[in-house]
């Protein structure tokens, strides 16, 4: 970063790939008005996605020069656009097909890997299909990872616990090339100004080129790292001032109707309820009043967007859906969203079924094929159920209207007097007067001037690009909030940490599929605990990964997972389908923060660089004893 340092790439003046900034309110004044100002340095590590399915692709060229690319992509529509630009081909000559993806977590958000282009070029030269698949050790490096952040957090706070302002400086180790590095550095800064009610906020982000492997998008896209810094420092402040970290959060938490420092307009917000629920579930007040030696409680909270407009020049956040009712009353539903393990295809099918009044098992949901599915941003930014669901809801409402109008004509009643349930259209006042949906479809199609019952929707979320100077703007259609509370026990003789219980709550607007949402949250806790306590991509002196096998890269197994109590907080957002908001990314945020806080209460130590391993705990305890 220093002036005069060796330049990583020719043609640039400094090794700074991006410098996202937020300068909102008057931070200097806020610090002067505070009774206390604290400044702390915190650091996170590189963390791998470790998708169950290694990255792979198959390239096939036909005799007409058309490319079919079978690809484990989160965003097949975007992949086609990018391939068309890279290969100098029209999009009509490229078909991208994605089936169920064995995990993505951001690593498959775009087409960017050398193997993709190698397969395409080799297939064209050979005149035969070519498949390439990464081995597990290659997957660790070539599919990118969560960036390492080095952060300084400065916070002003009054004696009553009111936060007056905050300034965060974040240095992102980008690696040698840019993937999502500039976006990752930006997102973490945007979200820290959306969690609490302070209106004085400054963020200086630096995406720095280094001679090391490059990172990319990973679940939360920079938000888990910056949240870790902000939430951990808030717990440190509470400890220094003898305050309850739960009460500080509740006092400063944003609420429904607020407009935050970064310009987010909160149409729904269940943050306070999330905090109260995890505190109740973990036994916060009782256990803090009667502490047990070597045990500790930690708490943290967070926020993440549902869909987002943060990319300069791309003023769009849309999804598409098409819907056809077949003669037998079944439904063909095509969506721009892709199921990458979240179960989104089930939730989207539920939305269509609820609107149409047709059973789920009669709906065939198709995704992941640019030839048969509409264009959309795919699976990113916790948007599938909410943004993709709204496109499906709008298409289904259109199809429902067509069914009711056709049935009303046959039954000689006004469409408003009809309803649909279990694939039957009936008169509300006289349910025995009815027609099956299949009968309505056939009657409407097979007649003079008949029409098929088909519908489509392209839905763009109601959000806006942030101001390019201040960074302020309502950049998402909705914001999901959540909280984590964790209880641990630490063995002072070995540093070994046992997690006794995790309580996780989430404001998800409306639970379309409660069991699926709970699965997402438990998976998020698993990933967050790995981030906090064990996972670390260790590099040698030349930047090569030393632990690039699952034996050495310490993911938590099912046997390592503690009991997780999950509380779904429903705030019924006015924008999303039936009130739904995003789940997947918020599910992991706050977990590492709460874990570190729990370890501190058990040991008296605040370890500020992740992961917090038994070795670090033991060395710190020995150092504490010797001083």
C-alpha positions in Angstrom: 0.0 0.0 0.0 2.9 2.3 0.6 4.0 4.8 -2.1 6.9 3.4 -3.9 6.1 -0.2 -3.2 6.6 -2.8 -6.0 3.7 -2.7 -8.3 1.8 -5.9 -8.8 0.4 -5.1 -12.2 1.7 -2.8 -14.9 -0.2 0.3 -15.7 -1.4 1.1 -12.1 0.1 3.7 -9.8 -0.6 1.9 -6.5 -1.6 -1.6 -5.5 -5.1 -0.4 -4.6 -7.7 -2.1 -6.7 -10.6 -0.2 -5.1 -11.3 2.3 -2.3 -15.0 2.2 -1.3 -15.9 4.9 1.2 -18.8 6.0 3.3 -18.8 9.4 5.0 -22.1 10.0 6.6 -23.0 12.6 9.3 -20.2 14.1 11.4 -18.0 11.4 12.9 -15.5 13.8 14.4 -18.2 15.6 16.2 -19.7 12.3 17.3 -16.5 11.3 19.0 -16.2 14.7 20.8 -19.8 14.2 22.1 -19.0 10.7 23.3 -18.0 10.0 27.0 -15.7 7.2 25.7 -14.0 6.5 22.4 -12.4 3.1 21.8 -10.2 2.0 19.0 -9.4 -1.7 18.3 -7.7 -3.8 15.6 -9.3 -7.0 14.5 -8.3 -9.5 11.8 -10.0 -12.4 9.9 -8.5 -15.2 7.9 -9.0 -16.8 4.5 -11.9 -19.3 4.6 -12.8 -21.8 1.9 -16.2 -22.5 0.6 -15.7 -26.3 0.6 -18.7 -27.1 -1.6 -19.6 -30.8 -1.6 -19.5 -30.8 -5.4 -16.1 -29.8 -6.8 -16.2 -27.3 -9.6 -16.7 -28.9 -13.0 -18.0 -28.2 -16.5 -18.7 -29.9 -19.9 -18.3 -28.0 -23.2 -20.0 -29.2 -26.4 -20.0 -27.5 -29.8 -22.5 -28.6 -32.5 -22.0 -28.5 -36.2 -23.7 -25.0 -36.4 -21.1 -23.5 -34.1 -23.4 -23.3 -31.1 -21.9 -23.9 -27.7 -23.7 -25.8 -25.0 -22.0 -25.4 -21.6 -23.0 -27.7 -18.8 -21.9 -25.8 -15.7 -22.4 -25.7 -11.9 -23.4 -22.0 -11.9 -25.3 -19.9 -9.5 -26.1 -17.4 -12.3 -26.5 -19.2 -15.7 -28.0 -16.1 -17.4 -25.0 -14.0 -16.3 -22.6 -16.8 -17.3 -24.0 -16.7 -20.8 -23.5 -12.9 -21.1 -20.0 -13.2 -19.8 -19.1 -16.1 -22.2 -20.6 -14.2 -25.1 -18.4 -11.2 -24.4 -15.2 -13.2 -23.7 -15.7 -15.4 -26.9 -17.0 -12.6 -29.1 -20.1 -14.6 -29.9 -23.8 -13.7 -29.9 -25.7 -14.9 -26.9 -28.1 -16.9 -29.1 -25.1 -19.1 -30.0 -24.5 -20.1 -26.3 -26.7 -22.3 -24.1 -25.8 -22.7 -20.4 -27.3 -25.6 -18.6 -27.2 -25.9 -14.8 -28.8 -28.8 -12.8 -29.0 -28.9 -9.0 -25.7 -27.4 -7.8 -23.8 -29.1 -4.9 -23.3 -25.9 -3.0 -22.2 -22.5 -4.2 -21.9 -20.1 -1.3 -20.8 -17.4 -3.8 -18.0 -19.5 -5.4 -20.1 -20.1 -8.5 -21.6 -16.6 -8.9 -20.0 -16.1 -12.3 -18.0 -17.8 -15.1 -14.5 -17.0 -14.2 -12.3 -20.1 -13.8 -9.5 -21.0 -16.2 -10.9 -24.5 -16.6 -14.1 -23.1 -18.1 -12.4 -21.4 -20.9 -9.9 -24.3 -21.3 -12.8 -26.8 -21.7 -14.5 -24.5 -24.3 -11.4 -24.0 -26.4 -10.3 -27.7 -26.2 -13.8 -28.9 -27.2 -13.7 -26.6 -30.2 -10.3 -27.7 -31.3 -10.9 -31.4 -30.7 -14.4 -31.5 -32.1 -15.5 -33.5 -29.1 -17.1 -32.8 -25.8 -14.6 -31.9 -23.1 -15.2 -32.2 -19.3 -12.9 -30.8 -16.7 -13.3 -31.2 -12.9 -11.2 -29.9 -10.1 -9.6 -32.2 -7.6 -10.3 -31.3 -4.0 -6.8 -29.6 -3.5 -7.4 -27.6 -6.7 -10.9 -26.6 -5.5 -9.5 -24.9 -2.4 -7.4 -22.4 -4.4 -9.0 -22.1 -7.9 -12.6 -21.6 -6.7 -11.6 -18.6 -4.6 -12.3 -18.1 -0.9 -13.4 -15.6 1.7 -10.9 -12.7 1.8 -8.7 -11.9 4.7 -9.6 -8.5 6.3 -7.5 -6.3 8.6 -9.8 -3.8 10.4 -9.5 -0.9 12.8 -12.8 0.0 14.5 -13.2 3.3 16.4 -16.5 3.8 18.3 -17.8 6.6 20.4 -20.3 5.8 23.2 -22.0 7.7 26.0 -22.3 6.6 29.6 -25.9 5.4 29.1 -24.8 3.1 26.2 -25.8 5.3 23.3 -23.4 4.9 20.3 -22.6 8.3 18.9 -20.6 7.3 15.9 -18.2 4.8 14.3 -15.3 4.8 12.0 -14.0 1.6 10.4 -10.9 1.2 8.3 -10.8 -2.1 6.4 -7.8 -3.5 4.4 -8.9 -6.4 2.2 -6.1 -8.8 1.1 -7.4 -9.0 -2.5 -4.7 -11.4 -3.8 -3.1 -11.0 -7.2 -6.3 -10.5 -9.2 -9.7 -9.0 -8.8 -12.7 -11.3 -8.6 -15.3 -9.9 -6.2 -12.7 -8.1 -4.1 -13.9 -4.5 -4.6 -17.6 -5.5 -4.1 -16.7 -7.6 -0.9 -14.9 -4.6 0.5 -17.8 -2.3 -0.2 -20.6 -4.6 1.1 -19.2 -5.0 4.6 -19.0 -1.2 4.9 -22.6 -0.7 3.7 -24.1 -3.2 6.1 -22.3 -1.8 9.2 -24.2 1.4 8.7 -27.5 -0.5 8.7 -27.5 -2.2 12.0 -27.7 0.5 14.7 -29.3 3.9 15.0 -26.1 6.0 15.0 -26.1 8.4 12.1 -22.5 9.4 12.1 -20.5 6.8 10.2 -17.3 6.7 8.3 -15.9 3.7 6.4 -12.6 3.6 4.5 -12.1 0.4 2.5 -9.0 -0.6 0.7 -8.9 -3.6 -1.7 -5.2 -4.3 -2.0 -3.4 -6.3 -4.6 -0.9 -8.8 -3.1 1.3 -11.6 -4.5 -1.1 -14.2 -3.1 -4.1 -16.3 -4.2 -7.1 -14.2 -4.9 -10.4 -14.3 -3.0 -14.0 -14.0 -4.2 -17.6 -13.9 -3.1 -18.5 -16.1 -0.1 -21.7 -16.3 1.9 -22.3 -12.7 3.2 -19.9 -11.2 0.7 -17.6 -9.3 3.1 -20.4 -8.7 5.7 -19.3 -11.5 8.1 -15.8 -10.1 8.4 -16.8 -6.5 9.1 -19.7 -7.6 11.3 -17.2 -9.7 13.3 -15.0 -6.5 13.9 -17.9 -4.3 14.8 -19.8 -6.7 17.0 -16.7 -8.0 18.7 -15.6 -4.5 19.5 -19.0 -3.7 20.9 -18.7 -6.7 23.3 -15.2 -5.5 24.3 -16.7 -2.0 25.0 -19.5 -3.6 27.1 -16.9 -5.5 29.1 -14.7 -2.4 29.7 -17.6 -0.3 30.8 -19.3 -3.0 32.9 -22.4 -2.9 30.7 -24.7 -5.7 29.5 -23.9 -6.3 25.8 -27.5 -7.4 25.2 -28.9 -4.1 26.7 -26.4 -2.0 24.6 -27.7 -3.7 21.5 -31.4 -3.3 22.3 -30.8 0.3 23.1 -29.2 1.1 19.8 -31.0 -1.4 17.5 -32.8 -0.1 14.5 -36.5 -0.6 14.2 -39.3 -0.7 11.6 -39.7 2.7 10.0 -36.1 3.8 10.5 -33.9 5.3 7.8 -30.3 4.2 8.6 -27.0 6.1 8.2 -26.5 4.4 4.9 -29.9 5.3 3.6 -31.7 2.0 4.1 -35.4 2.4 4.6 -36.6 -0.4 7.0 -40.1 -1.4 6.0 -39.8 -4.4 8.4 -37.3 -5.0 11.2 -37.4 -7.6 13.9 -33.9 -7.0 15.4 -35.0 -6.3 18.9 -37.2 -9.4 19.0 -34.4 -11.5 17.6 -32.1 -10.3 20.4 -34.7 -10.9 23.1 -35.6 -14.4 21.8 -32.0 -15.7 21.8 -31.4 -14.2 25.2 -34.4 -16.0 26.5 -33.5 -19.3 24.8 -29.9 -19.3 26.1 -30.9 -18.2 29.6 -28.9 -14.9 29.4 -30.1 -13.1 32.5 -30.0 -16.2 34.8 -26.6 -17.5 33.7 -25.0 -14.1 33.8 -26.3 -13.6 37.3 -24.9 -16.9 38.4 -21.6 -17.5 36.4 -19.9 -20.9 36.4 -16.1 -21.0 36.3 -14.7 -21.6 32.8 -18.1 -21.1 31.2 -19.2 -18.0 29.2 -22.1 -16.5 27.2 -21.6 -14.5 24.1 -24.1 -12.6 22.0 -24.0 -10.8 18.6 -26.5 -9.6 16.0 -26.4 -8.7 12.3 -28.1 -7.5 9.1 -28.0 -8.5 5.5 -29.8 -7.4 2.4 -32.4 -9.2 0.3 -31.2 -8.6 -3.2 -29.0 -5.6 -3.8 -28.0 -2.7 -6.0 -24.4 -1.9 -5.1 -22.6 -2.4 -8.4 -21.9 0.9 -10.2 -23.6 1.1 -13.6 -25.9 -1.9 -13.1 -29.2 -0.4 -12.0 -31.1 -3.6 -11.9 -32.1 -6.4 -9.5 -34.5 -8.6 -11.3 -35.9 -12.1 -11.7 -38.1 -13.7 -14.3 -40.7 -16.4 -14.4 -42.9 -18.0 -17.0 -45.9 -20.2 -16.3 -48.1 -22.5 -18.5 -51.2 -24.5 -17.4 -51.3 -27.8 -19.2 -54.5 -29.6 -20.4 -54.4 -32.0 -17.5 -54.2 -29.1 -15.0 -50.5 -29.5 -14.3 -48.2 -26.5 -14.4 -44.9 -25.8 -16.1 -43.1 -23.2 -14.1 -39.7 -21.8 -15.4 -37.7 -19.5 -13.1 -34.4 -17.6 -13.4 -33.4 -18.7 -10.0 -31.2 -21.8 -9.4 -31.3 -24.2 -6.5 -27.8 -24.5 -5.1 -28.8 -26.5 -2.1 -31.0 -24.1 -0.3 -34.3 -25.8 -1.3 -35.3 -22.6 -3.1 -37.1 -24.6 -5.8 -39.4 -26.0 -3.2 -40.2 -22.5 -1.7 -40.8 -21.1 -5.2 -43.1 -24.0 -6.1 -45.0 -23.3 -2.8 -45.6 -19.7 -3.8 -47.0 -20.7 -7.2 -49.2 -23.4 -5.6 -50.6 -21.0 -3.0 -51.5 -18.3 -5.6 -52.9 -20.8 -8.2 -54.8 -23.0 -5.8 -53.1 -26.0 -7.5 -51.3 -28.8 -5.5 -47.5 -28.6 -5.4 -47.1 -32.1 -6.8 -48.8 -30.8 -10.0 -46.2 -28.1 -10.5 -43.1 -28.9 -12.5 -40.5 -26.2 -11.6 -37.7 -25.8 -14.2 -34.5 -23.8 -13.7 -30.9 -23.5 -14.8 -31.3 -23.6 -18.6 -30.8 -20.3 -20.5 -32.7 -21.8 -23.5 -36.0 -22.5 -21.6 -35.8 -20.2 -18.6 -36.2 -16.4 -18.4 -33.2 -14.2 -17.7 -32.4 -13.2 -14.2 -29.6 -12.6 -11.7 -29.9 -16.2 -10.4 -28.9 -17.2 -6.9 -27.0 -14.4 -5.1 -27.7 -11.8 -2.5 -30.2 -13.9 -0.5 -32.7 -13.1 -3.2 -34.2 -16.4 -4.5 -37.3 -16.7 -2.3 -38.0 -12.9 -2.2 -37.1 -11.5 -5.6 -37.5 -14.8 -7.5 -40.7 -15.5 -5.5 -42.2 -12.1 -6.5 -41.7 -12.8 -10.2 -43.4 -16.1 -9.7 -46.2 -14.6 -7.6 -46.9 -12.0 -10.3 -47.0 -14.6 -13.1 -49.2 -16.9 -11.0 -51.6 -14.0 -10.3 -51.9 -13.4 -14.0 -52.6 -17.1 -14.7 -55.1 -17.3 -11.9 -56.9 -14.3 -13.3 -57.1 -16.0 -16.7 -58.5 -19.2 -15.1 -61.1 -17.3 -13.1 -62.2 -15.3 -16.1 -62.5 -18.4 -18.3 -64.4 -20.3 -15.6 -66.7 -17.3 -14.9 -67.7 -17.3 -18.5 -68.6 -21.0 -18.4 -70.3 -20.9 -15.0 -72.0 -17.6 -15.8 -70.8 -15.8 -12.7 -68.4 -12.9 -12.1 -64.7 -13.9 -11.6 -64.7 -12.2 -8.3 -67.3 -14.6 -7.0 -65.0 -17.6 -7.7 -62.1 -19.2 -5.8 -59.6 -22.0 -6.6 -58.7 -24.8 -4.2 -57.2 -28.2 -4.8 -57.3 -27.6 -8.6 -61.0 -26.9 -8.5 -62.6 -23.6 -9.4 -65.9 -23.1 -7.5 -68.5 -20.5 -6.7 -67.8 -19.1 -3.2 -71.5 -19.0 -2.3 -72.2 -22.4 -3.8 -69.1 -24.6 -3.8 -70.9 -27.5 -5.5 -71.1 -25.4 -8.6 -67.5 -26.0 -9.9 -65.1 -27.0 -12.6 -61.7 -28.6 -12.5 -58.8 -26.4 -13.6 -58.0 -29.0 -16.3 -61.6 -28.6 -17.6 -61.2 -24.8 -17.6 -57.9 -25.0 -19.5 -59.3 -27.3 -22.2 -62.6 -25.3 -22.6 -60.6 -22.1 -23.0 -58.1 -23.6 -25.5 -60.3 -25.8 -27.7 -62.8 -23.3 -29.0 -63.1 -20.6 -31.6 -60.7 -17.8 -30.7 -59.5 -19.9 -27.8 -56.5 -19.1 -25.7 -53.9 -21.0 -23.8 -53.5 -20.1 -20.1 -49.9 -18.8 -20.0 -48.3 -16.0 -18.0 -44.9 -14.3 -17.6 -43.3 -11.8 -15.3 -40.1 -9.9 -15.1 -39.9 -8.3 -11.6 -37.3 -5.7 -10.7 -37.0 -5.1 -6.9 -37.8 -1.6 -5.6 -34.4 -0.4 -4.6 -31.9 2.2 -5.8 -28.2 2.6 -6.5 -26.4 4.4 -3.7 -25.0 7.9 -4.2 -21.6 7.5 -5.8 -20.0 10.1 -3.5 -21.5 9.4 -0.1 -22.5 5.8 -0.6 -26.0 6.5 0.8 -29.1 5.0 -0.7 -31.9 2.4 -0.2 -29.9 -0.2 -2.0 -32.1 -3.3 -1.1 -35.8 -4.1 -1.2 -35.6 -5.5 2.3 -33.2 -6.2 5.1 -33.0 -9.4 7.2 -31.9 -9.2 10.8 -30.8 -11.9 13.2 -29.0 -12.6 16.5 -26.9 -15.4 17.9 -26.2 -16.4 21.5 -23.6 -19.0 22.4 -22.6 -20.8 25.6 -19.1 -22.3 25.8 -16.9 -24.1 28.3 -13.1 -23.8 28.1 -10.6 -26.2 29.6 -7.9 -23.9 31.1 -5.3 -26.7 31.0 -5.6 -27.4 27.3 -7.4 -24.4 25.8 -10.0 -26.8 24.4 -13.4 -25.1 23.7 -16.6 -27.0 24.0 -19.7 -25.3 22.6 -22.6 -26.2 24.9 -25.5 -24.5 23.0 -26.2 -22.1 20.2 -29.4 -20.0 20.0 -30.0 -18.5 16.6 -32.9 -16.2 15.7 -33.8 -14.6 12.3 -36.2 -12.0 11.1 -37.1 -13.6 7.7 -40.3 -11.6 7.0 -42.5 -14.7 6.5 -41.4 -18.3 6.6 -42.6 -19.7 3.2 -41.0 -23.1 4.2 -40.3 -23.1 7.9 -38.3 -26.4 7.9 -36.2 -25.3 4.9 -35.5 -21.9 6.6 -34.4 -23.7 9.8 -32.1 -25.9 7.7 -30.6 -22.8 6.2 -30.0 -21.2 9.6 -28.4 -24.3 11.1 -26.1 -24.6 8.1 -25.3 -20.9 8.5 -24.4 -21.5 12.2 -22.1 -24.4 11.1 -20.3 -22.2 8.6 -20.1 -19.3 11.2 -18.6 -21.6 13.8 -16.0 -22.8 11.4 -15.1 -19.2 10.6 -14.8 -18.4 14.3 -13.0 -21.4 15.7 -11.2 -23.7 13.3 -11.1 -23.0 9.5 -8.0 -21.3 8.1 -6.3 -21.5 4.8 -2.6 -21.7 5.8 -0.2 -20.4 3.2 3.5 -21.1 3.0 6.2 -18.5 2.4 5.6 -18.5 -1.4 1.8 -18.2 -1.0 0.9 -21.8 -1.6 -1.8 -23.4 0.5 -0.3 -25.9 2.9 -3.6 -27.5 4.2 -5.5 -28.1 1.0 -7.1 -31.4 1.9 -10.1 -32.0 4.2 -7.9 -33.9 6.6 -6.0 -30.7 7.4 -8.5 -28.0 6.7 -10.5 -28.1 9.9 -14.2 -28.0 9.1 -16.6 -29.0 11.8 -18.2 -32.4 11.2 -21.7 -33.4 12.2 -20.2 -34.9 15.4 -18.6 -31.5 16.2 -21.9 -29.5 15.9 -23.5 -28.4 19.2 -27.3 -28.3 19.8 -28.8 -25.3 17.8 -32.1 -23.8 18.9 -33.7 -21.8 16.0 -36.3 -19.1 16.4 -38.0 -17.8 13.3 -39.2 -14.1 13.8 -41.9 -13.1 11.3 -42.2 -9.4 10.6 -44.2 -9.8 7.3 -42.3 -7.5 5.0 -44.7 -5.4 2.8 -42.7 -6.0 -0.4 -41.8 -9.6 -0.6 -44.0 -12.6 -1.6 -46.4 -13.2 1.3 -44.1 -11.0 3.4 -40.9 -13.1 2.9 -37.3 -11.8 3.1 -33.9 -13.4 2.6 -32.4 -16.1 4.9 -29.3 -17.8 3.6 -26.5 -15.2 4.2 -27.8 -13.6 7.4 -27.9 -17.2 8.8 -24.1 -17.2 9.2 -23.5 -13.6 10.3 -22.9 -13.0 14.0 -21.9 -16.6 14.8 -18.1 -16.0 15.1 -18.7 -12.8 16.9 -20.9 -14.4 19.6 -18.4 -17.3 19.9 -15.4 -15.0 20.5 -17.5 -13.1 23.1 -18.4 -16.4 24.9 -14.7 -17.4 25.0 -13.8 -14.0 26.5 -16.4 -14.5 29.3 -15.0 -18.0 30.0 -11.3 -17.0 30.0 -11.1 -13.2 30.5 -9.3 -13.0 27.1 -10.4 -11.1 24.0 -8.6 -12.8 21.1 -9.2 -10.5 18.1 -7.7 -12.5 15.3 -9.7 -15.4 13.8 -9.8 -18.3 14.1 -9.8 -18.6 17.9 -8.2 -22.1 18.3 -7.3 -24.0 21.5 -3.7 -23.3 20.8 -4.3 -19.5 20.8 -6.4 -19.8 23.9 -3.8 -21.8 25.8 -0.9 -19.5 24.8 -2.9 -16.5 25.8 -3.8 -18.0 29.2 -0.1 -18.9 29.9 0.9 -15.3 29.0 -1.8 -13.9 31.3 -0.6 -16.1 34.2 3.0 -15.0 33.7 2.2 -11.3 33.8 
